[in-house]
Amino acid sequence: DDAIDLHWWWRILAQLVAGGAVIAGGVQVAQIGPVFGFGPLALGDFSVVFTLLAVVGLVNALNMIDGVDGLAGSVGFVCLAMLAGAAVYAGNIKLVVGLLLVLSTLAAFLVFNFRLPGGPPARIFLGDAGSGLLGLIIAWSAFRLTQSPTYPVSPILAPFLVAVPVLDCLVLMGRRIVAGKSPFEGDRNHLHHILSDAGYAPHEICAVVAVSSLALGLAAAGLLKMGAPQPLLLIIFCSLLIVHWGVTARRARAVRFYAGFRRQAPATAAVRSR
């Protein structure tokens, strides 16, 4: 897809094959915990479908947010770091080692991909293949960590670790479907496009999205650690989805809203459409 602009059907097919490989490797979402307050919910025959949807969703969420130098890499780094922390807490040392290897590679990549203030544009890129692989690694790690009874990490934590890309992806796809368009049609209504038009420089966009992702993930982990009921976290995530839908419902208003958080507005950054 980086060499030839493939139709989105081909991309989805490749993502489904990747999801099938994850399942064939023995990793899938079999239960989602007591998110509705009625005890652990086993997915049964729906497990395979849910796993495939989750893989496709995470792959596309990382792909769609890859519109600013360093953004997908920064968000992926934060998410994988939190997953590594959760793996340490769970005692899954093998997963910790694997995640540290990926984090080291991603850190080296960001040295050449992150655009510093006043610095040159990125010299290397993830591309669709790279962002897709990053989403797949996050999905596999989250499934591996939350689906074993010996690892005390709740499945409800997973969406919070990559909340900003997932929320933005769900809202955009939902809005496109409501408008009668393809959910995979590119436009300039992503959060990073809005932030760019609000005057945020590329490194500022990366900081805002990455720090927001980190804050949401740590807050959710803290609530679970304090014994908060899992249905509460589901309500919080759904509330965040509704708030993001409402804030971005009118693009011009959203730009003014985010511009209000800045005292100075640097030149608008050029960002790619997804």
Secondary structure, DSSP 8 states (H G I E B T S, - for coil): --SS---HHHHHHHHHHHHHHHHHTT----B--STTSSS--B-GGGHHHHHHHHHHHHHHHHHHT--STTHHHHHHHHHHHHHHHHHHHHT-HHHHHHHHHHHHHHHHHHHHH---TT----SS--HHHHHHHHHHHHHHHHHHHHS-TTS---TTHHHHHTHHHHHHHHHHHHHHHHTTS-TT---S-SHHHHHHHTT--HHHHHHHHHHHHHHHHHHHHHHHHTT--HHHHHHHHHHHHHHHHHHTSSHHHHHHHHHTT-SS----------
